[in-house]
Amino acid sequence: MIRDPHAAETLSRSAGEGGAQHAPSEGAAAQVCVGIVTGAHGVTGAVRVKSFTALPEDVARYGALADETGARKWRLRVVGAAKGVLIARLAGVEDRNRAEALRGLRLYLPRAALPPAAEDEYYHADLIGLSAVLADGTPVGEVRAVHDFGAGDTLEIVRPQGQPAMVPFTRAVVPVVDVAAGRLVLDPPPGLLTAVAEDAA
């Protein structure tokens, strides 16, 4: 499941009671965050990397990684694992001071470098920024984030007025996801959206 708002991991809409499974369209970001350096490991330049890919070691699978600007790039080689992180080496980082200076660095890949998602699966980054509408075309808002609170994935949809709506990402509630068109269609159960409006009032 997704562990970060910019994760490259795919997710599928869970079946739940209604059935289904789960980040850029043409207008979305051209790069995707696949990991973050959490600190140095040892004294020879190794770093700890929290991976956001479905298989953690895949963070090093698809080519050179870049910072958010794309100005700096590194080849990453996984050399081990620790609790919740990978131990890796970045080309050119050969001592602890340089490794520690990279703490907090987000590591990106071009969106085009990632393999296509399976049927009925979506990269988290492909969902962010999609417009949310009802079946009759009524605008609801825009997907701002994807959350996993332990009971399945949830879309956070920012609305023009009032609080964001938290919508379960199931096929029953989100029957249509059209990344190419930049939108998804909602079929919310009675009270889901009106409850948000009432809370805001």
CYANA upper distance limits for C-alpha pairs under 8 A (distance plus 0.5 A):
  1 MET  CA      9 GLU  CA      7.76
  1 MET  CA     10 THR  CA      7.93
  1 MET  CA     11 LEU  CA      6.44
  1 MET  CA     54 ALA  CA      7.95
  1 MET  CA    148 ASP  CA      7.70
  1 MET  CA    153 ASP  CA      8.24
  2 ILE  CA      7 ALA  CA      6.90
  2 ILE  CA      9 GLU  CA      6.64
  2 ILE  CA     10 THR  CA      7.81
  2 ILE  CA     11 LEU  CA      7.33
  2 ILE  CA     52 PHE  CA      7.90
  2 ILE  CA    124 HIS  CA      7.64
  2 ILE  CA    146 VAL  CA      8.09
  2 ILE  CA    147 HIS  CA      7.80
  2 ILE  CA    148 ASP  CA      7.31
  3 ARG  CA      7 ALA  CA      7.21
  3 ARG  CA     52 PHE  CA      7.00
  3 ARG  CA    147 HIS  CA      8.45
  3 ARG  CA    148 ASP  CA      8.02
  4 ASP  CA     52 PHE  CA      7.42
  5 PRO  CA    124 HIS  CA      7.92
  5 PRO  CA    125 ALA  CA      8.30
  5 PRO  CA    145 ALA  CA      6.51
  5 PRO  CA    146 VAL  CA      6.93
  5 PRO  CA    147 HIS  CA      8.30
  6 HIS  CA     23 ALA  CA      8.37
  6 HIS  CA     32 VAL  CA      7.00
  6 HIS  CA     33 CYS  CA      5.86
  6 HIS  CA     34 VAL  CA      8.11
  6 HIS  CA    124 HIS  CA      7.41
  6 HIS  CA    125 ALA  CA      6.49
  7 ALA  CA     32 VAL  CA      7.39
  7 ALA  CA     33 CYS  CA      6.06
  7 ALA  CA     34 VAL  CA      6.18
  7 ALA  CA     35 GLY  CA      8.07
  7 ALA  CA     52 PHE  CA      5.66
  7 ALA  CA     53 THR  CA      7.43
  7 ALA  CA    123 TYR  CA      8.34
  7 ALA  CA    124 HIS  CA      6.60
  7 ALA  CA    125 ALA  CA      7.23
  8 ALA  CA     23 ALA  CA      8.25
  8 ALA  CA     32 VAL  CA      6.41
  8 ALA  CA     33 CYS  CA      6.63
  8 ALA  CA     34 VAL  CA      5.78
  8 ALA  CA     52 PHE  CA      6.58
  8 ALA  CA     53 THR  CA      6.09
  8 ALA  CA     54 ALA  CA      8.49
  8 ALA  CA    123 TYR  CA      6.40
  8 ALA  CA    124 HIS  CA      6.72
  8 ALA  CA    125 ALA  CA      7.13
  9 GLU  CA     34 VAL  CA      8.23
  9 GLU  CA     52 PHE  CA      6.45
  9 GLU  CA     53 THR  CA      4.91
  9 GLU  CA     54 ALA  CA      5.46
  9 GLU  CA    123 TYR  CA      6.50
  9 GLU  CA    124 HIS  CA      7.10
 10 THR  CA     22 HIS  CA      6.82
 10 THR  CA     53 THR  CA      8.31
 10 THR  CA     54 ALA  CA      7.35
 10 THR  CA    117 ALA  CA      7.34
 10 THR  CA    121 GLU  CA      6.79
 10 THR  CA    122 TYR  CA      5.86
 10 THR  CA    123 TYR  CA      4.88
 10 THR  CA    124 HIS  CA      6.64
 11 LEU  CA     21 GLN  CA      7.41
 11 LEU  CA     22 HIS  CA      4.09
 11 LEU  CA    121 GLU  CA      6.16
 11 LEU  CA    122 TYR  CA      6.32
 11 LEU  CA    123 TYR  CA      7.04
 11 LEU  CA    124 HIS  CA      7.51
 12 SER  CA     20 ALA  CA      7.91
 12 SER  CA     21 GLN  CA      3.78
 12 SER  CA     22 HIS  CA      3.44
 12 SER  CA    120 ASP  CA      6.79
 12 SER  CA    121 GLU  CA      5.08
 12 SER  CA    122 TYR  CA      7.13
 13 ARG  CA     20 ALA  CA      5.10
 13 ARG  CA     21 GLN  CA      2.36
 13 ARG  CA     22 HIS  CA      4.95
 13 ARG  CA    120 ASP  CA      7.85
 13 ARG  CA    121 GLU  CA      7.73
 13 ARG  CA    153 ASP  CA      8.07
 13 ARG  CA    169 PHE  CA      6.15
 13 ARG  CA    170 THR  CA      5.31
 13 ARG  CA    171 ARG  CA      6.65
 14 SER  CA     19 GLY  CA      7.18
 14 SER  CA     20 ALA  CA      5.34
 14 SER  CA     21 GLN  CA      4.52
 14 SER  CA     22 HIS  CA      8.23
 14 SER  CA    152 GLY  CA      7.27
 14 SER  CA    153 ASP  CA      8.33
 14 SER  CA    169 PHE  CA      7.71
 14 SER  CA    170 THR  CA      5.92
 14 SER  CA    171 ARG  CA      7.89
 15 ALA  CA     19 GLY  CA      4.04
 15 ALA  CA     20 ALA  CA      4.58
 15 ALA  CA     21 GLN  CA      6.67
 15 ALA  CA    170 THR  CA      6.84
 15 ALA  CA    171 ARG  CA      7.45
 16 GLY  CA     20 ALA  CA      7.63
 16 GLY  CA    170 THR  CA      7.34
 18 GLY  CA    170 THR  CA      7.70
 18 GLY  CA    171 ARG  CA      7.13
 18 GLY  CA    172 ALA  CA      5.22
 18 GLY  CA    173 VAL  CA      8.39
 19 GLY  CA    170 THR  CA      7.02
 19 GLY  CA    171 ARG  CA      5.91
 19 GLY  CA    172 ALA  CA      6.44
 20 ALA  CA    170 THR  CA      5.55
 20 ALA  CA    171 ARG  CA      4.45
 20 ALA  CA    172 ALA  CA      7.34
 21 GLN  CA    120 ASP  CA      6.77
 21 GLN  CA    121 GLU  CA      7.02
 21 GLN  CA    169 PHE  CA      7.99
 21 GLN  CA    170 THR  CA      6.66
 21 GLN  CA    171 ARG  CA      7.18
 22 HIS  CA    120 ASP  CA      7.18
 22 HIS  CA    121 GLU  CA      5.00
 22 HIS  CA    122 TYR  CA      5.24
 22 HIS  CA    123 TYR  CA      7.58
 22 HIS  CA    124 HIS  CA      7.98
 22 HIS  CA    169 PHE  CA      7.85
 23 ALA  CA    122 TYR  CA      6.98
 23 ALA  CA    123 TYR  CA      4.91
 23 ALA  CA    124 HIS  CA      3.81
 23 ALA  CA    125 ALA  CA      2.72
 23 ALA  CA    126 ASP  CA      2.77
 23 ALA  CA    127 LEU  CA      4.12
 23 ALA  CA    128 ILE  CA      5.50
 24 PRO  CA     28 ALA  CA      4.39
 24 PRO  CA     29 ALA  CA      5.92
 24 PRO  CA     30 ALA  CA      7.60
 24 PRO  CA    111 ARG  CA      8.40
 24 PRO  CA    123 TYR  CA      8.39
 24 PRO  CA    125 ALA  CA      5.58
 24 PRO  CA    126 ASP  CA      4.01
 24 PRO  CA    127 LEU  CA      7.00
 24 PRO  CA    128 ILE  CA      7.30
 24 PRO  CA    129 GLY  CA      8.11
 24 PRO  CA    179 VAL  CA      8.07
 25 SER  CA     29 ALA  CA      8.40
 25 SER  CA    126 ASP  CA      6.14
 25 SER  CA    127 LEU  CA      8.33
 25 SER  CA    130 LEU  CA      8.25
 25 SER  CA    179 VAL  CA      5.64
 25 SER  CA    180 ALA  CA      6.04
 25 SER  CA    181 ALA  CA      8.02
 25 SER  CA    182 GLY  CA      6.33
 26 GLU  CA    180 ALA  CA      6.96
 26 GLU  CA    182 GLY  CA      8.07
 27 GLY  CA    182 GLY  CA      8.16
 28 ALA  CA    125 ALA  CA      8.28
 28 ALA  CA    126 ASP  CA      7.54
 28 ALA  CA    128 ILE  CA      8.25
 28 ALA  CA    129 GLY  CA      7.40
 29 ALA  CA    111 ARG  CA      8.26
 29 ALA  CA    125 ALA  CA      8.10
 30 ALA  CA    110 PRO  CA      6.45
 30 ALA  CA    111 ARG  CA      5.82
 30 ALA  CA    112 ALA  CA      8.13
 31 GLN  CA    108 TYR  CA      6.68
 31 GLN  CA    109 LEU  CA      5.96
 31 GLN  CA    110 PRO  CA      4.68
 31 GLN  CA    111 ARG  CA      5.16
 31 GLN  CA    112 ALA  CA      8.44
 32 VAL  CA    108 TYR  CA      5.83
 32 VAL  CA    109 LEU  CA      5.97
 32 VAL  CA    110 PRO  CA      6.75
 32 VAL  CA    111 ARG  CA      6.20
 32 VAL  CA    125 ALA  CA      7.22
 33 CYS  CA     52 PHE  CA      8.12
 33 CYS  CA    106 ARG  CA      6.99
 33 CYS  CA    107 LEU  CA      6.12
 33 CYS  CA    108 TYR  CA      4.83
 33 CYS  CA    109 LEU  CA      7.03
 34 VAL  CA     51 SER  CA      6.62
 34 VAL  CA     52 PHE  CA      5.47
 34 VAL  CA     53 THR  CA      6.48
 34 VAL  CA     59 VAL  CA      6.52
 34 VAL  CA    106 ARG  CA      8.26
 34 VAL  CA    107 LEU  CA      6.40
 34 VAL  CA    108 TYR  CA      6.19
 34 VAL  CA    109 LEU  CA      7.38
 35 GLY  CA     49 VAL  CA      6.95
 35 GLY  CA     50 LYS  CA      5.96
 35 GLY  CA     51 SER  CA      4.81
 35 GLY  CA     52 PHE  CA      5.68
 35 GLY  CA     53 THR  CA      8.11
 35 GLY  CA     59 VAL  CA      7.29
 35 GLY  CA    106 ARG  CA      6.45
 35 GLY  CA    107 LEU  CA      5.68
 35 GLY  CA    108 TYR  CA      7.76
 36 ILE  CA     49 VAL  CA      6.04
 36 ILE  CA     50 LYS  CA      5.85
 36 ILE  CA     51 SER  CA      7.20
 36 ILE  CA    104 GLY  CA      6.69
 36 ILE  CA    105 LEU  CA      6.04
 36 ILE  CA    106 ARG  CA      4.84
 36 ILE  CA    107 LEU  CA      6.18
 37 VAL  CA     47 VAL  CA      7.17
 37 VAL  CA     48 ARG  CA      6.25
 37 VAL  CA     49 VAL  CA      4.98
 37 VAL  CA     50 LYS  CA      6.90
 37 VAL  CA    102 LEU  CA      7.01
 37 VAL  CA    103 ARG  CA      5.74
 37 VAL  CA    104 GLY  CA      5.86
 37 VAL  CA    105 LEU  CA      5.76
 37 VAL  CA    106 ARG  CA      7.03
 37 VAL  CA    107 LEU  CA      8.19
 38 THR  CA     47 VAL  CA      7.96
 38 THR  CA     48 ARG  CA      5.94
 38 THR  CA     49 VAL  CA      6.23
 38 THR  CA     50 LYS  CA      7.18
 38 THR  CA    103 ARG  CA      5.66
 38 THR  CA    104 GLY  CA      6.23
 38 THR  CA    105 LEU  CA      8.27
 39 GLY  CA     47 VAL  CA      6.26
 39 GLY  CA     48 ARG  CA      5.88
 39 GLY  CA     49 VAL  CA      8.11
 39 GLY  CA     99 ALA  CA      7.44
 39 GLY  CA    100 GLU  CA      5.95
 39 GLY  CA    102 LEU  CA      7.55
 39 GLY  CA    103 ARG  CA      5.19
 39 GLY  CA    104 GLY  CA      7.96
 40 ALA  CA     45 GLY  CA      7.42
 40 ALA  CA     46 ALA  CA      6.53
 40 ALA  CA     47 VAL  CA      4.82
 40 ALA  CA     48 ARG  CA      6.38
 40 ALA  CA     96 ARG  CA      6.67
 40 ALA  CA     99 ALA  CA      5.61
 40 ALA  CA    100 GLU  CA      5.39
 40 ALA  CA    103 ARG  CA      7.85
 41 HIS  CA     45 GLY  CA      7.62
 41 HIS  CA     46 ALA  CA      5.65
 41 HIS  CA     47 VAL  CA      5.52
 41 HIS  CA     48 ARG  CA      6.55
 41 HIS  CA     87 ILE  CA      7.67
 41 HIS  CA     96 ARG  CA      7.97
 41 HIS  CA     99 ALA  CA      8.43
 42 GLY  CA     46 ALA  CA      6.98
 42 GLY  CA     96 ARG  CA      7.28
 43 VAL  CA     95 ASP  CA      6.29
 43 VAL  CA     96 ARG  CA      5.15
 44 THR  CA     94 GLU  CA      6.01
 44 THR  CA     95 ASP  CA      5.05
 44 THR  CA     96 ARG  CA      6.30
 45 GLY  CA     89 ARG  CA      7.36
 45 GLY  CA     90 LEU  CA      8.48
 45 GLY  CA     93 VAL  CA      5.84
 45 GLY  CA     94 GLU  CA      4.74
 45 GLY  CA     95 ASP  CA      4.43
 45 GLY  CA     96 ARG  CA      5.24
 45 GLY  CA     97 ASN  CA      8.12
 45 GLY  CA     98 ARG  CA      7.24
 45 GLY  CA     99 ALA  CA      5.67
 46 ALA  CA     87 ILE  CA      7.14
 46 ALA  CA     88 ALA  CA      6.08
 46 ALA  CA     89 ARG  CA      5.29
 46 ALA  CA     90 LEU  CA      7.78
 46 ALA  CA     93 VAL  CA      8.05
 46 ALA  CA     94 GLU  CA      7.98
 46 ALA  CA     95 ASP  CA      8.19
 46 ALA  CA     96 ARG  CA      7.85
 46 ALA  CA     99 ALA  CA      7.00
 47 VAL  CA     87 ILE  CA      6.30
 47 VAL  CA     88 ALA  CA      5.92
 47 VAL  CA     89 ARG  CA      6.64
 47 VAL  CA     90 LEU  CA      8.20
 47 VAL  CA     99 ALA  CA      6.39
 47 VAL  CA    100 GLU  CA      8.20
 48 ARG  CA     85 VAL  CA      6.54
 48 ARG  CA     86 LEU  CA      6.15
 48 ARG  CA     87 ILE  CA      5.34
 48 ARG  CA     88 ALA  CA      6.85
 49 VAL  CA     85 VAL  CA      5.90
 49 VAL  CA     86 LEU  CA      5.59
 49 VAL  CA     87 ILE  CA      6.83
 49 VAL  CA     88 ALA  CA      7.37
 50 LYS  CA     56 PRO  CA      8.46
 50 LYS  CA     84 GLY  CA      7.41
 50 LYS  CA     85 VAL  CA      5.22
 50 LYS  CA     86 LEU  CA      6.84
 51 SER  CA     56 PRO  CA      5.61
 51 SER  CA     57 GLU  CA      7.96
 51 SER  CA     59 VAL  CA      6.64
 51 SER  CA     85 VAL  CA      7.36
 51 SER  CA     86 LEU  CA      7.73
 52 PHE  CA     56 PRO  CA      7.17
 52 PHE  CA     59 VAL  CA      7.95
 53 THR  CA     57 GLU  CA      8.26
 53 THR  CA     58 ASP  CA      6.76
 53 THR  CA     59 VAL  CA      6.61
 54 ALA  CA     58 ASP  CA      8.13
 55 LEU  CA     59 VAL  CA      8.41
 56 PRO  CA     86 LEU  CA      7.98
 57 GLU  CA     61 ARG  CA      7.79
 57 GLU  CA     78 VAL  CA      7.45
 57 GLU  CA     86 LEU  CA      7.99
 58 ASP  CA     62 TYR  CA      7.85
 60 ALA  CA     64 ALA  CA      8.27
 60 ALA  CA     65 LEU  CA      8.48
 60 ALA  CA     75 ARG  CA      8.21
 60 ALA  CA     76 LEU  CA      6.11
 60 ALA  CA     77 ARG  CA      6.86
 60 ALA  CA     78 VAL  CA      7.52
 62 TYR  CA    109 LEU  CA      8.24
 62 TYR  CA    113 ALA  CA      6.80
 62 TYR  CA    114 LEU  CA      7.32
 63 GLY  CA     75 ARG  CA      7.52
 63 GLY  CA    109 LEU  CA      8.19
 63 GLY  CA    113 ALA  CA      8.25
 64 ALA  CA     73 LYS  CA      6.74
 64 ALA  CA     74 TRP  CA      5.93
 64 ALA  CA     75 ARG  CA      5.20
 64 ALA  CA     76 LEU  CA      7.52
 64 ALA  CA    109 LEU  CA      7.88
 65 LEU  CA     73 LYS  CA      5.94
 65 LEU  CA     74 TRP  CA      5.81
 65 LEU  CA     75 ARG  CA      6.76
 65 LEU  CA     76 LEU  CA      7.72
 65 LEU  CA    107 LEU  CA      6.24
 65 LEU  CA    108 TYR  CA      5.91
 65 LEU  CA    109 LEU  CA      6.03
 66 ALA  CA     70 GLY  CA      5.66
 66 ALA  CA     71 ALA  CA      7.61
 66 ALA  CA     72 ARG  CA      6.03
 66 ALA  CA     73 LYS  CA      4.71
 66 ALA  CA     74 TRP  CA      6.84
 66 ALA  CA    107 LEU  CA      6.07
 66 ALA  CA    108 TYR  CA      5.57
 66 ALA  CA    109 LEU  CA      7.04
 67 ASP  CA     71 ALA  CA      7.26
 67 ASP  CA     72 ARG  CA      6.24
 67 ASP  CA     73 LYS  CA      7.15
 67 ASP  CA    105 LEU  CA      7.47
 67 ASP  CA    106 ARG  CA      6.61
 67 ASP  CA    107 LEU  CA      5.92
 67 ASP  CA    108 TYR  CA      6.49
 68 GLU  CA    106 ARG  CA      7.30
 68 GLU  CA    107 LEU  CA      7.67
 68 GLU  CA    108 TYR  CA      6.98
 74 TRP  CA     90 LEU  CA      6.34
 74 TRP  CA     91 ALA  CA      6.20
 74 TRP  CA     92 GLY  CA      8.40
 75 ARG  CA     90 LEU  CA      6.24
 75 ARG  CA     91 ALA  CA      6.00
 76 LEU  CA     88 ALA  CA      7.04
 76 LEU  CA     89 ARG  CA      6.18
 76 LEU  CA     90 LEU  CA      5.19
 76 LEU  CA     91 ALA  CA      7.12
 77 ARG  CA     88 ALA  CA      5.91
 77 ARG  CA     89 ARG  CA      5.72
 77 ARG  CA     90 LEU  CA      7.08
 78 VAL  CA     86 LEU  CA      7.27
 78 VAL  CA     87 ILE  CA      6.49
 78 VAL  CA     88 ALA  CA      4.73
 78 VAL  CA     89 ARG  CA      6.96
 79 VAL  CA     86 LEU  CA      8.29
 79 VAL  CA     87 ILE  CA      6.15
 79 VAL  CA     88 ALA  CA      5.71
 79 VAL  CA     89 ARG  CA      7.59
 80 GLY  CA     86 LEU  CA      6.49
 80 GLY  CA     87 ILE  CA      5.27
 80 GLY  CA     88 ALA  CA      7.25
 81 ALA  CA     85 VAL  CA      6.48
 81 ALA  CA     86 LEU  CA      4.76
 81 ALA  CA     87 ILE  CA      5.60
 82 ALA  CA     86 LEU  CA      6.50
 82 ALA  CA     87 ILE  CA      7.32
 89 ARG  CA     93 VAL  CA      7.76
 93 VAL  CA     98 ARG  CA      6.43
 93 VAL  CA     99 ALA  CA      6.69
 94 GLU  CA     98 ARG  CA      7.54
 94 GLU  CA     99 ALA  CA      8.04
 95 ASP  CA     99 ALA  CA      6.83
 96 ARG  CA    100 GLU  CA      6.41
 97 ASN  CA    101 ALA  CA      6.65
 98 ARG  CA    102 LEU  CA      7.28
 99 ALA  CA    103 ARG  CA      7.76
109 LEU  CA    113 ALA  CA      7.18
109 LEU  CA    114 LEU  CA      8.22
110 PRO  CA    114 LEU  CA      7.85
117 ALA  CA    121 GLU  CA      6.09
117 ALA  CA    122 TYR  CA      6.30
117 ALA  CA    123 TYR  CA      7.32
118 ALA  CA    122 TYR  CA      8.13
122 TYR  CA    126 ASP  CA      6.96
122 TYR  CA    127 LEU  CA      7.73
123 TYR  CA    127 LEU  CA      7.44
124 HIS  CA    128 ILE  CA      7.26
124 HIS  CA    146 VAL  CA      7.60
126 ASP  CA    130 LEU  CA      8.30
126 ASP  CA    179 VAL  CA      7.22
127 LEU  CA    143 VAL  CA      7.28
127 LEU  CA    179 VAL  CA      7.83
128 ILE  CA    142 GLU  CA      8.47
128 ILE  CA    143 VAL  CA      5.76
128 ILE  CA    144 ARG  CA      6.03
128 ILE  CA    145 ALA  CA      6.52
128 ILE  CA    146 VAL  CA      8.16
129 GLY  CA    142 GLU  CA      6.34
129 GLY  CA    143 VAL  CA      5.66
129 GLY  CA    144 ARG  CA      6.60
129 GLY  CA    182 GLY  CA      8.18
130 LEU  CA    142 GLU  CA      6.17
130 LEU  CA    143 VAL  CA      5.98
130 LEU  CA    179 VAL  CA      7.83
130 LEU  CA    182 GLY  CA      5.47
130 LEU  CA    183 ARG  CA      5.21
130 LEU  CA    184 LEU  CA      7.08
131 SER  CA    139 PRO  CA      8.17
131 SER  CA    140 VAL  CA      8.24
131 SER  CA    141 GLY  CA      6.46
131 SER  CA    142 GLU  CA      4.95
131 SER  CA    143 VAL  CA      6.96
131 SER  CA    182 GLY  CA      6.72
131 SER  CA    183 ARG  CA      4.92
131 SER  CA    184 LEU  CA      6.74
132 ALA  CA    139 PRO  CA      6.79
132 ALA  CA    140 VAL  CA      5.88
132 ALA  CA    141 GLY  CA      5.76
132 ALA  CA    142 GLU  CA      5.95
132 ALA  CA    143 VAL  CA      7.37
132 ALA  CA    157 ILE  CA      7.98
132 ALA  CA    183 ARG  CA      6.27
132 ALA  CA    184 LEU  CA      5.59
132 ALA  CA    185 VAL  CA      6.34
132 ALA  CA    186 LEU  CA      7.23
133 VAL  CA    137 GLY  CA      6.01
133 VAL  CA    138 THR  CA      5.88
133 VAL  CA    139 PRO  CA      4.90
133 VAL  CA    140 VAL  CA      5.59
133 VAL  CA    141 GLY  CA      7.60
133 VAL  CA    183 ARG  CA      7.84
133 VAL  CA    184 LEU  CA      6.94
133 VAL  CA    185 VAL  CA      5.55
133 VAL  CA    186 LEU  CA      6.51
134 LEU  CA    138 THR  CA      5.65
134 LEU  CA    139 PRO  CA      7.01
134 LEU  CA    140 VAL  CA      7.40
134 LEU  CA    185 VAL  CA      5.94
134 LEU  CA    186 LEU  CA      5.48
134 LEU  CA    187 ASP  CA      6.90
135 ALA  CA    185 VAL  CA      6.45
135 ALA  CA    186 LEU  CA      7.00
135 ALA  CA    187 ASP  CA      7.26
140 VAL  CA    157 ILE  CA      8.42
140 VAL  CA    159 ARG  CA      6.67
140 VAL  CA    160 PRO  CA      8.49
141 GLY  CA    157 ILE  CA      6.34
141 GLY  CA    158 VAL  CA      5.79
141 GLY  CA    159 ARG  CA      4.87
141 GLY  CA    160 PRO  CA      6.97
142 GLU  CA    157 ILE  CA      5.68
142 GLU  CA    158 VAL  CA      5.79
142 GLU  CA    159 ARG  CA      7.28
143 VAL  CA    155 LEU  CA      7.00
143 VAL  CA    156 GLU  CA      6.28
143 VAL  CA    157 ILE  CA      4.89
143 VAL  CA    158 VAL  CA      6.81
144 ARG  CA    155 LEU  CA      8.16
144 ARG  CA    156 GLU  CA      6.15
144 ARG  CA    157 ILE  CA      6.19
144 ARG  CA    158 VAL  CA      6.72
145 ALA  CA    155 LEU  CA      6.58
145 ALA  CA    156 GLU  CA      5.64
145 ALA  CA    157 ILE  CA      7.87
146 VAL  CA    153 ASP  CA      7.24
146 VAL  CA    154 THR  CA      6.18
146 VAL  CA    155 LEU  CA      5.21
146 VAL  CA    156 GLU  CA      6.53
147 HIS  CA    153 ASP  CA      6.15
147 HIS  CA    154 THR  CA      5.60
147 HIS  CA    155 LEU  CA      6.89
147 HIS  CA    156 GLU  CA      7.84
148 ASP  CA    152 GLY  CA      6.35
148 ASP  CA    153 ASP  CA      5.14
148 ASP  CA    154 THR  CA      6.68
149 PHE  CA    153 ASP  CA      7.62
149 PHE  CA    154 THR  CA      8.22
152 GLY  CA    168 PRO  CA      7.81
152 GLY  CA    169 PHE  CA      7.96
153 ASP  CA    168 PRO  CA      6.74
153 ASP  CA    169 PHE  CA      6.01
154 THR  CA    166 MET  CA      6.76
154 THR  CA    167 VAL  CA      5.91
154 THR  CA    168 PRO  CA      4.92
154 THR  CA    169 PHE  CA      5.67
155 LEU  CA    165 ALA  CA      8.48
155 LEU  CA    166 MET  CA      6.19
155 LEU  CA    167 VAL  CA      5.57
155 LEU  CA    168 PRO  CA      6.74
155 LEU  CA    169 PHE  CA      6.64
156 GLU  CA    164 PRO  CA      6.82
156 GLU  CA    165 ALA  CA      6.32
156 GLU  CA    166 MET  CA      5.26
156 GLU  CA    167 VAL  CA      6.97
157 ILE  CA    164 PRO  CA      5.83
157 ILE  CA    165 ALA  CA      5.56
157 ILE  CA    166 MET  CA      6.83
157 ILE  CA    167 VAL  CA      7.88
158 VAL  CA    163 GLN  CA      7.72
158 VAL  CA    164 PRO  CA      4.99
158 VAL  CA    165 ALA  CA      7.05
159 ARG  CA    163 GLN  CA      7.33
159 ARG  CA    164 PRO  CA      6.20
159 ARG  CA    165 ALA  CA      7.74
162 GLY  CA    196 VAL  CA      7.81
162 GLY  CA    197 ALA  CA      6.52
162 GLY  CA    200 ALA  CA      5.57
162 GLY  CA    201 ALA  CA      8.06
163 GLN  CA    196 VAL  CA      6.82
163 GLN  CA    197 ALA  CA      7.64
163 GLN  CA    199 ASP  CA      8.29
163 GLN  CA    200 ALA  CA      6.30
164 PRO  CA    196 VAL  CA      7.89
165 ALA  CA    193 LEU  CA      7.09
165 ALA  CA    196 VAL  CA      6.73
167 VAL  CA    173 VAL  CA      8.00
167 VAL  CA    188 PRO  CA      8.25
167 VAL  CA    192 LEU  CA      8.38
168 PRO  CA    173 VAL  CA      7.12
168 PRO  CA    174 VAL  CA      8.36
169 PHE  CA    173 VAL  CA      7.17
169 PHE  CA    174 VAL  CA      6.62
170 THR  CA    174 VAL  CA      6.22
170 THR  CA    175 PRO  CA      8.07
171 ARG  CA    175 PRO  CA      5.17
171 ARG  CA    176 VAL  CA      8.19
172 ALA  CA    187 ASP  CA      7.43
173 VAL  CA    186 LEU  CA      6.16
173 VAL  CA    187 ASP  CA      5.28
173 VAL  CA    188 PRO  CA      5.68
173 VAL  CA    189 PRO  CA      7.71
174 VAL  CA    184 LEU  CA      7.52
174 VAL  CA    185 VAL  CA      6.31
174 VAL  CA    186 LEU  CA      5.23
174 VAL  CA    187 ASP  CA      6.61
174 VAL  CA    188 PRO  CA      8.29
175 PRO  CA    185 VAL  CA      6.83
175 PRO  CA    186 LEU  CA      7.10
175 PRO  CA    187 ASP  CA      7.48
176 VAL  CA    184 LEU  CA      5.97
176 VAL  CA    185 VAL  CA      5.54
176 VAL  CA    186 LEU  CA      7.90
177 VAL  CA    183 ARG  CA      7.00
177 VAL  CA    184 LEU  CA      4.87
177 VAL  CA    185 VAL  CA      7.06
178 ASP  CA    182 GLY  CA      6.66
178 ASP  CA    183 ARG  CA      5.97
178 ASP  CA    184 LEU  CA      6.22
179 VAL  CA    183 ARG  CA      6.71
179 VAL  CA    184 LEU  CA      8.11
188 PRO  CA    192 LEU  CA      6.64
188 PRO  CA    193 LEU  CA      7.75
191 GLY  CA    195 ALA  CA      5.97
192 LEU  CA    196 VAL  CA      7.47
193 LEU  CA    197 ALA  CA      7.10
194 THR  CA    198 GLU  CA      6.65
195 ALA  CA    199 ASP  CA      6.65
196 VAL  CA    200 ALA  CA      6.72
197 ALA  CA    201 ALA  CA      6.78
